[in-house]
Amino acid sequence: MSQQNTEDNTNQKLYLEFYQDKVNKAYKIGLFICAVPVLILLILTTASSMKGESLFTDPIFFAVSIFILVVMSLCFAAWIHIRDFITILGAYFAISIIALSLFLFSIIQWSETLLALYVAFFVMPFYLGVDYIVRERTSLKYAKEVKKYIKADEPEEHTAVILPHDKNRAIDGGDKIALQLLKVLYEKEKFQVYLCLFKDNMKDVLEKSTVKRIWIFGHGTRGSCSLTDGPFTYSDFMTEKLGDNWKIREVPQMEYVYQCHCNQKSTTPLTEYLVKKRGALHNDEKMLNYYDGGLANLKIDSSLESDYKLLSYITRICSYVGKKLDIDLNYNIPSSIEYLIDRYEEHLEKMSK
């Protein structure tokens, strides 16, 4: 890479600082979460030694210690994401049912049941703390690779690879999938990487006259992306009030716009504002000039289904369930965006011939 063997430019430093701060925060919070069950275990062991009998079977100590661990771990999981909260809650429930069932069927003794519950409930917070640290470190690892593609100065006319992030969101997935795109664009299409943490950052990028093509990653809905100061709603940005009337802002039209975050229905997507004629990109029927969908409406090319078997199954399930239950399942996962990037790489190769 052109930046690989030189001192980091300002844009690169700001980008890495963002991820390093997330890792530093993860160490502080994660190690605290790990320390709590260890501290409770030490207190129980010390108290048992001083009293001359085991407190592990004492119902009061058992209830209090388990209550602290469960509440702490569930609050922490909810802070990370609702998915983590549901997962940990389900795990606690399953562990309890299994342990009690083994006791009721006389497979294990009551003391062994309590020991099993102690171990499981002590391990869960420890796992959460370690997992938090590992996942944030993994995001930093990929950020160091992405950094190499961030230029000091933006090209005259270029593709904007926008990386929106909420500074307060833990474990947001990082920019691993964007790295795949950057490798495809390198030496094939002029681009610049933009880290957007606030609404003003997004506005600055979208108002640049030099930006001709857009990829947006991060998290969001069909009509917005998540930032530190709240959702950046595309319709709010694209409309302005003049007197008593509202009108569409005059901003440069794009060659293409690909929204690679989740795209459940909400307000109008950016694609409808910035792509006048939505359809085939450069007359390539396999590559559209917009993307604002997800798993429920992603159409896998029939000739490629064998290469994307799992993704093909997932899209069919999401489409079927969504229609039956009347819910929008247009989420995106790494493999659905990888499919889009692979199609774009094929498009670039086709255009170069």
Summary of the structure (lengths in Angstrom):
residues: 353
radius of gyration: 25.1
end to end distance: 24.9
largest distance: 82.4
contacts: 1058
relative contact order: 0.09
helix: 54%
strand: 14%
